[in-house]
């Protein structure tokens, strides 16, 4: 049983949208930096977006203006809204939480952008 669970991946056409969700089994989001990473076949894992406990965000240049990371306090999740998707966005997307004393990873969710 993991402490992070990603959901929302799937198959979408270029130009479409998806929303990924990272759910925690505890209250680790309140004391952590939460990030979305992705890894495509033949490539290294790369940082996509991050959000601090204070709400500051940062994005990879390749997704800036298209992706938005935010906290959904009612659902206790950190979500990634992905718009204007491109074939180059195809990857397994992972949620990561760093608290200073622990480093948590989800199992990943597949995003495929193809026509």
N, C-alpha and C positions, 0 to 999 in steps of 0.2 A: 504494500500500500504506500504510494507516494504522497508527498505533501503538496505537490503542484499538479494540476491537470489542465491541459490545453484542449480547446474545442473550437469548432467553426471552420476548419479547413474543408477543402473540396475542389471540384473542377469548375472552372469559370472561363468564359471567353475573354479575349483581350478587350480592355475597356470596361470590364465588369468590376464588381465590388464584392468584398468579403469582410466579415468582422470576426476576428479571433478573440478568444476569451481565455484568460488564465485565472483559474480558481485555486484558492489556498484552503487547506484543511484547518488551518489555525489563523492566528492574528499576525503572521510574519510581515505582511505588507506594511504595517504601521511603523516598523523600525528598519525599513529596507529600501534599497534601490532595486527597482524592478525593470527588467529589460526583455525585449524580444530579439532573439537571434534567428538566423536562418542558415541552412547549409544545403547547397545544391550539389548534384553529382559532379565529382571531380574538382570541387572547390572547397576552400577552407570555410569554417564557420565564421560568419560575419555579424557584427552588431547592426541591427535595424533601427531600433528606437529604445529610449530609456526614460524613466520617470522617477524622480526622487520623492521622498516622503513629504516634502514641501510643495510638490507639484511642478518643479522645474523639469523640462523635457529637452531631449536632444534626438536628432535623427541623422541617419546616414544620408549623404548627398544624393544617392540614387533614389531615395524614397521621399525626400523633402518636398512638401507641397501635395503629396498624394496620400500619405499615411498619417494617422493621428493616434497617439497613445494617450489613454486617459483612465482614471479610476472610476468604477461604478460602485459607489459606496453602498447602495441598496443591496447589490448582489455580492459584495465583497470580492470583486474581480478587478483585474487590470486588463483592459481590452485594447485591441489594435484594429482600428478601422482602416481598411485598405481600399482605395479608390483608383480608378484608371489603371487597372492591373495590366501588366505586360508579361509576355512569355519569359522574360528574364527574372521575374519574381517567383518563378517556379522553384520550390524548395520545401524542405521540412522546416517548419517554424517551431522554435523552442522558447519557452518562458524560463527566465532566470531571476532568482532573488538572492541578493547578497546582503547579509545582515551585519557583517563584521566578524561574527563567530561561526557562521555557516554559509554554505553556498548550495542552493537548491536548484534543481533542474527538473522540468517536466519531461514526459516521454516523447513529445513532439506531435505535430499535426501536419499532414501533407497538404500543400497548396499547389495546384496545377493550373496554369494559365495556358490554354491552347484552343485553337480554332479548328 
